Amino acid sequence: MHIEQLYTQCLAEAAYYIESNGEAAIIDPLRETAPYLEKARENGATIKYIFETHFHADFVSGHIDLARESGATIVYGPGAHTHYNIHNATDGAVFHVGDLTLTVLHTPGHTLESSTYLLKDANGKEHCIFSGDTLFIGDVGRPDLAVKSELTKEDLAGMLFDSLRTKIMPLPNDVIVYPAHGAGSSCGKNMSAETFDTLGHQKKVNYALRADMTRDAFIREVTEGILPPPAYFPENVMMNKLGYDPIAEVMDRGNNALTPEALQAALGSGALLIDTRTPAAFAEGYIPNSLFVGLKGNFATWVGTVVPDIRQKIVLLAEPGTEAEAIMRLARVGYDQCVGYLEGGWATWAASGLPVATLPNTTPEELTALKSKSDIAIVDVRKPEEFEAGHVNGAQLCSLNYIYEQAGKLEKNRQYYVHCKSGYRSVMAISILKRMGINNLWNVPGGFDGLLKTEIPVTGSVCSDAV
């Protein structure tokens, strides 16, 4: 028996490779198929099944392409309806992979079709569960992503309570829990940085599995404090249900080297330029009207947050050699319309003589000195809960997560000093605000972390680890 967790940090997503006696199964694969096909080929195994725990909202699964390329059967739990061929499993159905079995446990609540897969070893012992977004380490899935007209998030939370207590909690304490996500995902509120655990330990530490918790208390705790999901979530759900362009076509479309003149033509026809370099490189020089989303951060999630239209045509300015990675990471969240990149990256544009813009920076120490002498306008672009936990006195919240709604509070001709926690989100926010005509903006590299080390007056003393 071989079980491997394939964890992708930027999406906080876990896919799984299971193998026994020359047969393999994949659970919740990412968009790219090569890692799974290569692993099976190296091990001399045949991929027999692709198990989906539910219709994912935060990424586009690779199940359709993987089934086409491997011949494997796609399996969903009860109630899943798609526009492509699947095996719609019943609750309690058993699938054989070599000497192993996987049993479908229908666990609605996060979504209606959500299912957990219980793996038993060659001796029939219950070894682990692949819980999808039903049970996380330290948390459970949010119940507001699959609301139907006749169902509320409270209804779904009640279903989740029942699923956990009738299907998962009765399992042996030594069963290993393998969830679909870890800390950083928007699919839950309090996920642990750990990516697996025993069910017994989760019963002790996971608030949602308290033995004395009532159904009403569970519904209340699970539904309170849920932030609105990113706009791309329902779009990803529909792609996972209806299908999508093959990943090879998406990569070929984006793998199109452009001259500066061709890049300008693409922008003139409505394409959006995303600059994927570092915040420091962007500040030193960027193409006017471009959007900064650094590849070294949570790139795909932030694109999904700040680019409202998933069908938007995109061109890239990237560090040479990273273009394919950026195209793939866009495709993971359904942004399939990348139509090219600037050949040679920033150096090509800088040598072209075409317009260049720069972004002024001020250090936390300089900002603290300025604030002590005059009434300056500081904009904090972190999440609301970060701002509430601690912020510079007098700072105005304009959260990057809600920037299009909150930017109207800013005056176009006023000078603002913009910060986040460390300096990544502030550059992204400034690039968006400049596209909206708010131009007198200074970035504060080092962000709130740096400001806390100075003598600037703050309210509160705690900030979150969000980046």
GIRAFEN-V420177 format. One record per residue. N is the residue number from 0. RES is the residue in one letter. PHI is phi in degrees with one decimal (NA if undefined). PSI is psi in whole degrees, -180 to 180 (NA if undefined). BURIAL is + if it has 24 or more other ideal C-beta (glycine too) atoms within 12 Angstrom, else -. Layout:
N;RES;PHI;PSI;BURIAL, N;RES;PHI;PSI;BURIAL
This chain:
0;M;NA;130;+, 1;H;-131.4;122;+, 2;I;-125.0;127;+, 3;E;-130.3;128;+, 4;Q;-89.1;126;+, 5;L;-108.5;96;+, 6;Y;-99.1;130;+, 7;T;-110.4;108;+, 8;Q;-62.9;-41;-, 9;C;-65.2;-25;+, 10;L;-106.4;-2;+, 11;A;50.4;45;+, 12;E;-118.6;140;+, 13;A;-119.5;120;+, 14;A;-101.7;165;+, 15;Y;-135.9;139;+, 16;Y;-113.3;123;+, 17;I;-121.7;136;+, 18;E;-144.6;142;+, 19;S;-158.1;129;+, 20;N;52.7;43;-, 21;G;82.2;1;-, 22;E;-115.6;145;+, 23;A;-132.3;156;+, 24;A;-135.4;146;+, 25;I;-117.7;137;+, 26;I;-116.9;126;+, 27;D;52.3;59;+, 28;P;-70.5;150;+, 29;L;-73.8;176;+, 30;R;-61.4;-41;+, 31;E;-75.7;136;+, 32;T;-96.6;-22;+, 33;A;-55.4;-43;+, 34;P;-59.3;-38;+, 35;Y;-76.1;-42;+, 36;L;-64.7;-41;+, 37;E;-68.2;-40;-, 38;K;-63.8;-43;+, 39;A;-65.9;-41;+, 40;R;-64.4;-43;-, 41;E;-61.5;-33;-, 42;N;-93.2;0;-, 43;G;67.0;32;-, 44;A;-110.4;157;+, 45;T;-108.6;128;+, 46;I;-76.0;115;+, 47;K;-94.1;-41;+, 48;Y;-134.4;150;+, 49;I;-121.8;110;+, 50;F;-95.7;128;+, 51;E;-109.1;128;+, 52;T;-76.6;-24;+, 53;H;-177.9;178;+, 54;F;-79.0;106;+, 55;H;-67.5;144;+, 56;A;-104.8;-27;+, 57;D;-95.4;-3;+, 58;F;-158.4;160;+, 59;V;-92.8;121;+, 60;S;-72.6;154;+, 61;G;-93.1;15;+, 62;H;-61.5;-37;+, 63;I;-69.4;-50;+, 64;D;-62.6;-41;+, 65;L;-65.0;-39;+, 66;A;-65.9;-41;+, 67;R;-63.5;-39;-, 68;E;-85.2;-24;+, 69;S;-108.3;-19;+, 70;G;81.4;6;-, 71;A;-72.3;158;+, 72;T;-91.7;132;+, 73;I;-85.1;129;+, 74;V;-117.9;127;+, 75;Y;-119.4;162;+, 76;G;-79.7;-175;+, 77;P;-58.5;139;+, 78;G;86.8;3;+, 79;A;-82.5;127;+, 80;H;-121.3;124;-, 81;T;-128.4;170;+, 82;H;-101.0;19;-, 83;Y;-141.9;169;+, 84;N;-74.8;130;-, 85;I;-140.1;167;+, 86;H;-99.7;111;+, 87;N;-87.2;98;-, 88;A;-77.5;150;+, 89;T;-90.5;159;-, 90;D;-60.3;128;+, 91;G;90.4;-3;-, 92;A;-62.5;146;+, 93;V;-118.5;133;-, 94;F;-121.0;140;+, 95;H;-104.5;129;-, 96;V;-126.6;101;+, 97;G;59.3;-126;+, 98;D;-88.3;2;-, 99;L;-100.8;159;+, 100;T;-127.4;147;+, 101;L;-123.4;124;+, 102;T;-106.7;133;+, 103;V;-79.3;122;+, 104;L;-111.4;107;+, 105;H;-70.2;117;+, 106;T;-128.3;66;+, 107;P;-64.3;155;+, 108;G;150.6;-58;+, 109;H;-66.5;-50;+, 110;T;-136.1;170;+, 111;L;-70.9;-34;+, 112;E;-92.2;-1;+, 113;S;-50.2;132;+, 114;S;-138.0;147;+, 115;T;-107.5;143;+, 116;Y;-111.1;119;+, 117;L;-93.5;120;+, 118;L;-98.8;129;+, 119;K;-112.7;142;+, 120;D;-78.1;-174;-, 121;A;-62.4;-21;-, 122;N;-94.7;4;-, 123;G;83.4;9;-, 124;K;-80.8;137;-, 125;E;-71.0;112;+, 126;H;-100.5;-46;+, 127;C;-160.0;165;+, 128;I;-124.7;144;+, 129;F;-104.7;101;+, 130;S;-93.8;0;+, 131;G;56.3;-131;+, 132;D;-102.9;14;+, 133;T;-75.6;-49;+, 134;L;-131.1;122;+, 135;F;-102.1;175;+, 136;I;-83.2;109;+, 137;G;92.0;-2;+, 138;D;-160.0;-180;+, 139;V;-133.0;167;+, 140;G;-68.2;147;+, 141;R;-70.6;142;+, 142;P;-100.1;23;+, 143;D;-115.0;9;+, 144;L;-96.5;-6;+, 145;A;-132.5;35;+, 146;V;-71.5;125;+, 147;K;-95.4;168;-, 148;S;-58.4;-32;-, 149;E;-94.4;-1;-, 150;L;-123.6;141;-, 151;T;-104.1;171;-, 152;K;-64.0;-29;+, 153;E;-68.2;-39;+, 154;D;-59.8;-47;+, 155;L;-68.1;-37;+, 156;A;-61.9;-38;+, 157;G;-63.3;-40;+, 158;M;-62.3;-40;+, 159;L;-64.5;-41;+, 160;F;-56.2;-47;+, 161;D;-65.8;-41;-, 162;S;-61.3;-45;+, 163;L;-63.7;-41;+, 164;R;-85.3;-21;+, 165;T;-101.4;-25;-, 166;K;-111.4;-34;+, 167;I;-106.5;-50;+, 168;M;-62.5;-29;+, 169;P;-71.5;-10;-, 170;L;-69.0;160;+, 171;P;-59.2;148;-, 172;N;-65.2;-24;-, 173;D;-86.0;1;-, 174;V;-63.9;134;+, 175;I;-85.2;137;+, 176;V;-100.0;119;+, 177;Y;-113.8;102;+, 178;P;-87.7;174;+, 179;A;-86.7;-15;+, 180;H;-144.5;161;+, 181;G;-128.7;-167;+, 182;A;-55.1;137;+, 183;G;107.5;-17;+, 184;S;-78.0;148;+, 185;S;-87.0;7;+, 186;C;-86.9;-3;+, 187;G;-152.6;180;+, 188;K;-105.5;-39;+, 189;N;-130.7;40;+, 190;M;-67.1;144;+, 191;S;-78.4;159;+, 192;A;-71.6;-20;-, 193;E;-70.9;147;+, 194;T;-108.7;0;+, 195;F;-161.4;163;+, 196;D;-166.7;172;+, 197;T;-84.7;152;+, 198;L;-63.5;-37;+, 199;G;-59.5;-43;-, 200;H;-68.5;-38;-, 201;Q;-63.6;-34;+, 202;K;-62.6;-27;+, 203;K;-85.2;-33;-, 204;V;-115.2;-18;-, 205;N;-85.9;119;+, 206;Y;-56.2;-32;+, 207;A;-77.8;-10;+, 208;L;-107.9;15;+, 209;R;-58.4;131;-, 210;A;-63.7;-31;-, 211;D;-94.8;8;-, 212;M;-74.9;131;-, 213;T;-83.2;164;-, 214;R;-61.7;-43;+, 215;D;-64.6;-41;-, 216;A;-64.8;-40;-, 217;F;-60.5;-49;+, 218;I;-59.4;-43;+, 219;R;-64.5;-47;-, 220;E;-70.7;-36;+, 221;V;-74.5;-30;+, 222;T;-92.6;-18;+, 223;E;-80.0;144;-, 224;G;75.3;18;-, 225;I;-81.7;123;+, 226;L;-78.4;153;-, 227;P;-56.9;141;-, 228;P;-72.2;155;+, 229;P;-56.1;151;+, 230;A;-63.3;-26;+, 231;Y;-79.1;-10;+, 232;F;-56.2;-53;+, 233;P;-63.9;-30;+, 234;E;-66.1;-42;+, 235;N;-65.3;-38;+, 236;V;-57.9;-46;+, 237;M;-65.7;-38;-, 238;M;-63.7;-40;+, 239;N;-68.4;-27;+, 240;K;-84.2;-43;+, 241;L;-95.2;-24;-, 242;G;111.8;177;-, 243;Y;-161.2;172;+, 244;D;-66.4;143;+, 245;P;-55.7;143;-, 246;I;-61.5;-30;+, 247;A;-62.7;-40;-, 248;E;-66.6;-41;-, 249;V;-62.3;-44;+, 250;M;-67.0;-40;+, 251;D;-64.2;-40;-, 252;R;-63.4;-40;+, 253;G;-79.6;-25;+, 254;N;-79.5;65;+, 255;N;-130.5;101;+, 256;A;-71.7;128;-, 257;L;-115.1;142;+, 258;T;-76.7;166;-, 259;P;-56.0;-38;+, 260;E;-67.8;-41;-, 261;A;-67.4;-35;-, 262;L;-64.0;-44;+, 263;Q;-60.5;-40;+, 264;A;-64.3;-40;-, 265;A;-63.5;-41;+, 266;L;-65.1;-38;+, 267;G;-65.2;-25;-, 268;S;-94.4;9;-, 269;G;107.7;2;-, 270;A;-71.9;152;+, 271;L;-102.3;131;+, 272;L;-92.8;120;+, 273;I;-108.4;123;+, 274;D;-95.3;118;+, 275;T;-104.5;12;+, 276;R;-74.9;-165;+, 277;T;-82.6;159;+, 278;P;-55.6;-40;+, 279;A;-65.7;-42;-, 280;A;-64.8;-41;+, 281;F;-61.8;-45;+, 282;A;-61.8;-36;+, 283;E;-69.2;-27;-, 284;G;177.8;129;+, 285;Y;-146.1;164;+, 286;I;-79.6;126;+, 287;P;-52.0;141;-, 288;N;74.4;12;+, 289;S;-85.7;157;+, 290;L;-103.9;128;+, 291;F;-90.5;125;+, 292;V;-142.6;103;+, 293;G;-68.3;134;+, 294;L;-65.2;-27;+, 295;K;-80.9;-3;+, 296;G;-101.5;-158;+, 297;N;-79.9;69;+, 298;F;-55.7;-56;+, 299;A;-63.2;-43;+, 300;T;-63.0;-40;+, 301;W;-72.1;-37;+, 302;V;-58.1;-45;+, 303;G;-62.6;-25;+, 304;T;-84.6;-40;+, 305;V;-105.3;-6;+, 306;V;-111.8;99;+, 307;P;-64.3;-32;-, 308;D;-99.1;112;-, 309;I;-68.2;-16;+, 310;R;-95.6;7;-, 311;Q;-60.5;130;+, 312;K;-70.9;136;+, 313;I;-128.1;139;+, 314;V;-121.7;152;+, 315;L;-116.9;145;+, 316;L;-116.2;112;+, 317;A;-131.5;162;+, 318;E;-63.0;131;+, 319;P;-51.6;132;-, 320;G;99.2;-11;-, 321;T;-107.7;4;-, 322;E;-61.5;-46;+, 323;A;-62.6;-39;+, 324;E;-61.6;-43;+, 325;A;-65.2;-41;+, 326;I;-63.0;-43;+, 327;M;-64.8;-42;+, 328;R;-68.6;-31;+, 329;L;-64.6;-45;+, 330;A;-65.1;-30;+, 331;R;-59.3;-28;+, 332;V;-112.8;20;+, 333;G;88.4;6;+, 334;Y;-87.2;85;+, 335;D;-93.4;-2;+, 336;Q;-102.4;37;+, 337;C;-72.8;126;+, 338;V;-115.1;9;+, 339;G;155.4;177;+, 340;Y;-145.8;157;+, 341;L;-73.8;115;+, 342;E;-64.4;129;+, 343;G;85.7;-5;-, 344;G;66.5;-151;+, 345;W;-60.4;-36;+, 346;A;-58.4;-37;-, 347;T;-65.3;-44;+, 348;W;-67.2;-44;+, 349;A;-60.2;-33;-, 350;A;-83.1;-9;-, 351;S;-81.6;-17;-, 352;G;81.1;4;-, 353;L;-79.0;164;-, 354;P;-56.6;142;-, 355;V;-131.7;141;-, 356;A;-120.9;157;+, 357;T;-129.6;162;-, 358;L;-120.0;118;+, 359;P;-71.5;141;+, 360;N;-115.9;152;+, 361;T;-137.0;141;+, 362;T;-77.0;160;+, 363;P;-55.2;-38;+, 364;E;-66.2;-43;-, 365;E;-65.6;-39;+, 366;L;-66.5;-40;+, 367;T;-61.1;-42;+, 368;A;-64.6;-41;-, 369;L;-63.1;-43;+, 370;K;-66.5;-31;+, 371;S;-71.0;-18;-, 372;K;-104.7;-25;-, 373;S;-152.0;169;-, 374;D;-88.8;96;-, 375;I;-103.4;157;+, 376;A;-98.3;119;+, 377;I;-112.8;132;+, 378;V;-114.5;126;+, 379;D;-104.7;120;+, 380;V;-104.6;14;+, 381;R;-73.5;-179;+, 382;K;-70.9;154;+, 383;P;-54.6;-40;-, 384;E;-68.7;-31;-, 385;E;-66.9;-44;+, 386;F;-61.2;-43;+, 387;E;-66.2;-33;-, 388;A;-71.5;-27;-, 389;G;177.8;130;+, 390;H;-153.3;161;+, 391;V;-66.6;135;+, 392;N;-55.2;129;-, 393;G;85.1;-5;-, 394;A;-68.4;148;+, 395;Q;-103.1;131;+, 396;L;-82.4;126;+, 397;C;-139.0;76;+, 398;S;-59.8;133;+, 399;L;-57.7;-34;+, 400;N;-63.8;-22;+, 401;Y;-131.0;33;+, 402;I;-65.3;-34;+, 403;Y;-69.4;-30;-, 404;E;-80.7;-33;-, 405;Q;-96.3;-14;+, 406;A;-63.7;-24;+, 407;G;-63.0;-15;-, 408;K;-78.7;-13;-, 409;L;-91.9;146;+, 410;E;-89.2;131;-, 411;K;-63.9;-29;-, 412;N;-101.4;3;-, 413;R;-89.9;151;-, 414;Q;-87.9;131;-, 415;Y;-126.8;144;+, 416;Y;-105.1;121;+, 417;V;-111.3;131;+, 418;H;-139.9;159;+, 419;C;-122.7;-136;+, 420;K;-86.9;-43;+, 421;S;-134.9;-18;+, 422;G;129.2;-3;+, 423;Y;-84.3;-53;+, 424;R;-68.5;-30;+, 425;S;-65.5;-39;+, 426;V;-67.3;-40;+, 427;M;-60.0;-47;+, 428;A;-61.7;-43;+, 429;I;-62.2;-41;+, 430;S;-63.1;-34;+, 431;I;-72.2;-47;+, 432;L;-61.6;-38;+, 433;K;-64.1;-38;+, 434;R;-66.1;-20;+, 435;M;-96.1;5;-, 436;G;91.3;10;-, 437;I;-100.9;105;+, 438;N;-110.8;-21;-, 439;N;-88.3;74;-, 440;L;-125.4;136;+, 441;W;-116.8;136;+, 442;N;-90.1;148;+, 443;V;-117.1;87;+, 444;P;-59.8;142;+, 445;G;96.6;-26;+, 446;G;53.7;-152;+, 447;F;-65.1;-33;+, 448;D;-58.6;-44;+, 449;G;-69.1;-39;+, 450;L;-65.1;-34;+, 451;L;-63.1;-23;+, 452;K;-84.4;-7;-, 453;T;-100.3;-171;+, 454;E;-100.0;21;-, 455;I;-67.4;137;+, 456;P;-67.8;131;-, 457;V;-130.7;155;+, 458;T;-103.9;122;-, 459;G;83.4;173;-, 460;S;-142.1;9;-, 461;V;-119.1;138;-, 462;C;-131.5;153;+, 463;S;-81.0;175;+, 464;D;-94.9;14;-, 465;A;-65.1;145;+, 466;V;-131.2;NA;+
